Amino acid sequence: MYNISTFNKISPVGLNLFEKNKYTLSEENLNDVQGIVLRSYKLHDVELPDSLKAIARAGAGVNNIPIQKCTEKGVVVFNTPGANANGVMELTLLGLLMSSRKVTEGIEWVNSLEGDVSKEVEKGKSQFKGPEIKGKKLGVIGLGAIGVLVANTGIKLGMDVIGYDPYISVEKAIGLSWDVEYAKSLNYLLKNCDYITLHIPLMDKTKNFLNKKELQLMKSTARLINMSRGGLVNEDALLKVLKENKLAKYVTDFPNEKLLRNKNVICLPHLGASTYESEENCAVMAVKQLKEYLEEGKITNSVNYPECQLERTEGTERITVFNKNVPHMISSLSSVLANNDINIIEMVNKSKGNFAYNVIDIEGDISKDILEKIKSIDGIIKVRHII
């Protein structure tokens, strides 16, 4: 039996995939758990148990999870890229329209009216005039699952779209409309676009991705929409350019005390993935990836270990090995197995940065003593035996 703990509310559509004869579920419990499924719950100050094998994030961002600590302990961290893409794309589109048409200001104003409302509306509606988006330039920073959807939707709405992503994958490039202009530099996009949307992860190298220098390159009439992460924009620099009328509007899904009650900032309460469909899609994807790893040792969509797939060879047992990505690890592993009359039938070795992962199908009786010998090899982090 595998013990799974959930943090935050996870859609039952996903949780129902855990078979009752294989899994026990609990909430916010770390006692002897092998897997965790969560959304935005922060684990940085939590002591992770030695029994923990994997964490599945029902969403894309993983800045609430201590990635380095997990990697060093051989704990695989999964996310669900693309599962909430349509929901975030739709909210981005809404943010784009709200930034243009002064909708929120108009709603607040009309709800304050008294007396002859129809007359007051006709008299005062001109103060909420704004530009249409058709024919305007939309800049999309980050062309992953969400960014590609936003870019393609912009084309369908009659916008001229410029995309920027120095790390775009072949898979995502294939899905990108041929009508999207690809920017070779971030500066080119910032200088030329009327609307700019952010779709990149928050990590050390992307913190304050849009700083004072970048914000000052933008048009004074430009609108900036951020549905990715708050830390991507330097908020002190942002508020300064807004105050000086060097940027027209900022729409964000990540409000804080600094941004509230600013007339040129529209704050949404982190609604990006708050659709029934997104929550179900994320939960299903997270659970399937976690189950596949626990039961078969396969890794899909991990942020800290490499993709690794190996179909099980019939009649074999399987071991998985996490190790530091250093020379002679394969030969050391093979020697231990060979010296104990264990035959390797099939094997896959993959690396990601300073760490590597191995899936090995074997013939022969593998004992706890042999597993301990493998664990004792210098550079080995964790060993699992999957019967």
N, C-alpha and C positions, 0 to 999 in steps of 0.2 A: 504493500500500500504506500502511496505517496501522500504526504501531508501538504496541503496547499492553503496558504493564508491570503485573504484578500484585504486590501486597503483601499478606501474610497468605495463608492457604490459601483459595482461592475454589473453590466447587463446580464440578466439571467440567460439570455440567448447564448451567450458565450459560456457561462458557468455550467450550463446543462450539458456541455460537451464532456465534462469530467465524469467518467463512468463511476457509479457508486461502488462497484466491486474493485476498483483500482485506486480511487482517490477519496480522501476525506477533506472537507472544506471547513475552514474556520475564519473568523474575522479578527484582524489585527492581533494575531497570535504568532509568536516567533519560536515557540517551543517545539523543537524537533521538526521544523518544516523543511521540505525539499524545494518548494517553489513559492514565489510570491507573485500575485497579480495586483497591479495598482494603476492609478491614473496620476494624480499630481501630489500624492502624499510624499512628504520629504523624509528621506531615509538617511540623510547625512549624519544625524546625531544618534542613529540607532546602531546598536551593537548587533552585527549580523552573525547568526549562529553558524557553527562549523558544518551543520547538517545541510545548510542552504546550497543548492546547486544552480538555481537560475531565478531571475527576476524578469517578468514580462510586463512591460509598460503598455497599457492600452491607450496609445497615442504616439506622437512622434518625438516630442521633446523629452530629453532624459536628464535635464539639469537638476532634477529633484533626487537623483540617484548618485551615490558616490562611485563613479565609474572606475577610477583608479584602484580604489580599495577592493572592489569586486574583481577586477582583473587579476590583481595580485593574489586573491584567494581562489581563483579558478571558478568564479561565479559568472555565468553567462548572462548578459543583460540584453534583452530583446526589446525592440520597439515595433510599431506597426505603421511604417511609412505608406501613405496613400489611402489608408483605411478611412480617414476622416477628410480626405482631400476635397471632395465635393462640398461638404459642409463649410469648410474654411474658405473655399473659393466663393461660395455664395455670399458669405459674410464680407469677404473682401470687396465683392461687387457692391454690396449694400453700403459699405464704408466709402467707396469711391463716389457713389451717388449722393450720399449724405454730405460728403465734403463739398460737393458742387452746388447743391440746390437749397442749402440752409433749411433742411427739413426739420431738424430738431429745434432750431430757433423759432421756426414758424409754428410748430406744435405748442411750444411753451407760450408763445404770444397769443395764439388763438384761444387757448384755455384760460387766459387771463381776462378775456373780453367780457363786457357787461352791456346791457341795453340792446340796441339794434345790432346784433352780431353780423348779419349779412352786410349791412352798410359799412361797419367798421372794417370787415374783411376786404371789401372792394377798395376802401380808402387806404388801407395800410399794407396790402400784399406786395407792393413794389419793393419794399425794403428787403424782401427775401429773394430777390432775383439772383440767379446764378447761371453759370455756363452749362451748355450741354456737353456730353462727353464724346458724341460722334465727331469724328474728324480730328480729335485731339490725340496727342502722343502719350501713350502709356508705357512706363518703364517698369519692367518686372525683374527684380533682383533675386536670383535663385530660381533655377529651372528644374526643380524636382517635381514630385507628383502634383503638388499644389500650384507651383509656379507655372507649370505647363498648362494646367487647366485655366488659370487666370489669363495667361497670354492668349490661348486659343479663344477664350470667351471674349476677350477684348477685340480680337479680329472680327468675330461674329457681330459685335456691336458697332462695327464701323470705325474702330479706333486704329491708329497707326501704332504698332507695338514694337518696342525695342526690348530685347532680353539680354541679361548678363549673368553668366555663370561660368567661371573658369574651370569648374570641375564637372560639367554636365556629362552624364553617362550616355552611352550609345542608345540604351533603351529609351531614355527620356527624350533624346534628340530626335529619335524616329517618330515620337508622338507629337512633336512640336510642329505647328503649322508652318508651311513654307513661306507664308506671308509675314512671319515674325523676323524683324531685322535683328541680327546678332551683334551686340556691341563688343568690340575688342577691349574696351576699357570702361571702368566704372564711371570715370569723369565724363565721358562722352554721353552716357545715359543721363547722368545727373543734370548736365547742362541743357539737354534738349527736350526733356519730358515735362508734360503738364501734370501728370499723375505718376506717382512712383509707389510701388508696392514691394514690401519686404517678405521674402520666403526662404530664409536661411536659418540654420540652427544657431543657438547661443552656446558658444564655447569660448575658451580663453582668447583665441585669435579673432573672434568676431564680436567680442564685447566692445561697445561704442564703435561699431562698424561705421555708423554715420556720425562723425564727429564734427567739430566746428568747421574744419576745412571743407568737408564734403557738403555740409548743409549750406554753406555760403556759395557753393557752385550752383545750387538749384535756382530756378526762376522764382521771382518774388510772388508770382501767381500760382505756383505749383502746390499740389496737395500731396501729402505723404501719408500712406496707409500702412500700418504695421500690425499684422495679425500673427506674427511669428513669436517674438519674445521682447519684453520691455528693454532688456539690457543691450539691445542692438543699437539703440539711439542714445547719444549723450543728451540727457534731458536738460541739463543746464544750458548747453549750447542751443538746443532746440527752442527752449523758452525765450532765449535772447533773440533769435532770428524771427520768432513769431511776434515778439514785442516790437521789434524794429520794422515790422511789415515786410520782411525779406522772405517770408514763406506764408502762404495763405491759410493752410489748415493742416492739422495733424489728427489722424484718427487711429486710435489704438485699442486693442483688446486687453491691455494690461495697465489698468489704472493704478495710481498711487496718490498719496497726499499732495505731492508736488504738482501733479497734472490737473487735479480737480479744480473746478471753478475758473478755468481759463477760457475766455470766450472763443479762442481759436483752436481749442482742443476738444475733440469728441471722444469721450471715454466709454467703452463698452465693458460689461462685466464678464470678461473671458468667456465669450459665447462661441468661439470658433468651432469647437467640436460638439456643441450642445444641441445636437439634433438626435432624434431617436435612431435614425439610420447610422449616423457616425458612431454613436455609442455601441450599437450592436456590432457594426463592422469591426471596430477596434477590439472589442471583447472577443469576438470569434477568432480574429487573426492572432491575438495574443495567446489565447488558450491553445489553439492548434500548434503554434510554434513551441510553446512550453511543453506540451504533451509529446511532440515529436522528438524534442531533445531528451526529456526524461526517459522515454520508452526506447528510443533508438539511437540517441547520441547525435542526431543530426542538428545542424545549426543553420537557421535561416533568419536573416534580418537582425543579426546581433551587432551592437554598436562597439563591442570591445573584443570580440573574437571573430575569426574569419568564417565566411560561409563554408560549410563542409557537409557534403552529402555522400553517402555510401549505402547503396541498397544491401540489405543483409544477405549474406551467403547462407543458404540453407544448411542446417546441421552444424553451425558454428556458434561459438560464444563471442561476445564483443567486449573489448575494453576501449576506453577513451582516455587519452592522456593529454593534460595541459602542461606546457613547459615554456621556459624562456627560450627565445629564438636565438640559440647559440649553436656553434658547430658540434658535430659528433653525437647529437641527441638520438638520431635514428639508429645509428650503429650501436649505441649503448642500450637502447630499448631492445633491439633485435638480439643482442648478445644475451641479455637476461632471459628472454623467451627461449632462445635456442638451447642455452645451457640447462634449461629445465624441460626439454623435450616438448616445447610448445611450437607448433607450426603456424606461421602466418599465411593465411589463405588470401586475404585481401587487405589493403591498407591505403589510407589517404592521409596525407600530411599537408596542412595549410598553415600559413603564417600571416600575422597582421601586426606590423610594427615590431615591438620587442617580445611579442608572445606568439606561441604556436599551439596548434591543436591537432591531435591525431585520432583517427578512428581505425581500429584494428580488429578484423575478424580472424579468429584463431581456432585451431583444432588442438585438443589436449586438455588435460585437467589442470585448471589454473586455481591455485590455492591462495589463501590469505598471505602465506609466506612469500609467494612469488610477487603478489601485488605490493607487499611491503618492500621487496627488493627493488621493484621499479620506482616506488616512491623515494627510496633512498638515493637514487641517482641525482647527482648535483644538477640543479636547474629544473627538476620536476616540481610542478606546483600541485597537481591533483591527479588521481587515477580513479576511474570508475569501472566497475565490472557489470555489464548488462547481459544477463543470461538469456 
